[in-house]
């Protein structure tokens, strides 16, 4: 009989495996893909954002409804501990101007290599190309290159991710298997997503252009952030921060002049433009760059004048077709309900089986929060499973 089995070799699974080994358990990790940590490596291509350097209360607030159950785990292993963990792996870190914490190397590969070396030294065995396909009685069943394999471990940790970026391993295929065992699993929903827009031909020349110096609004939320105009719509950190509001149907609006009051914008637009074209008039009066002017024309035509135009500049409605497909989202909401697990993240309906990472029903904006919670829940589940 296998002692301790971890299914999924992302950050949550690897952290859980390390805690199990540290407690003296013999650990086997099964991973469906040919290599481990694929989503982590993808995240590192644009600079691996490990965590966020900010007060504990602000960190917890980023997790919204899940702040309560995640609280003990994040207090035990939060931003300060994540930085120390990276340094232990030989990766010095720095904090950017926004509070985001990165390895000096920026990439994920040096950190992952050092981590895997430490896991191997701890005696952890990792088998790739082993895809879990559910249960057969009390056995867990895997499809492998050598055929079907059944395993009956003493304790199991599931760290299979959510339902976005299926090609990297998070396909959500596990949901019916857990539901079939009586586990309450909330439907998956996209989080940290871009919105789809059916552009007019006029916008094509702006595809790929960053939109800076603006504010986005949805419901009661407002953020100063950047985003990008793409052929498929709008994407980027500014939009991701408003994911839950947009997903729930709140109107998305854009403030093209966030550093100017509505009264100031109205005053600047009260001057006669004479024979000057409207784009030139707006550019000169409000210093709007070409992509901002294009967005104003795209979503505001036919443009009014005077105070009505000023109101449009300060709250331009973004007509969109909803979130891009869930598989394109950075992360997902939904997953194993908190009511379905005990304080150690063990499934109440399946004793001896624990869950960690994005399998649980929580979401957070980008900025290091996602990776921090994956590491924290993996560590928490690993410690609880070790003593089961």
ABEGO torsion letter per residue (X at the ends): XBABBBBEABAAAAAAAAAAAAAGBBBBBBBABABBGAAAAAAAAAEBBABBBBBAAAAAAAAEAAAAAAAAAAAABBAAAAAAAAAAAGBBBBBBAAGBBBBAAGBAAAAAAAAAAAAAAAGBBBBBGBBBAEBBEABBBBBBAAEBBBBBBABBBBBAEBABGAAAGBAGAAAAAAAAAGBBBBBBBBBGBBBBBBBBAAAAAABGBBBBGBBBBBEABBBBBBBBBBAAEBBEAAAAAAAAAAAAGBBBBBBABAABBAAAAAAAAABBAEABBAAAAAAAAAGBBAAAAAAAAAAAOBBBBEAAAAAAAABBBBBBAEBBBAAABABBBEEBBAAABBAAGBBAABBGBBBBEAABBBBBBBGGAAAAAAAAAAAAAAAAAAAX
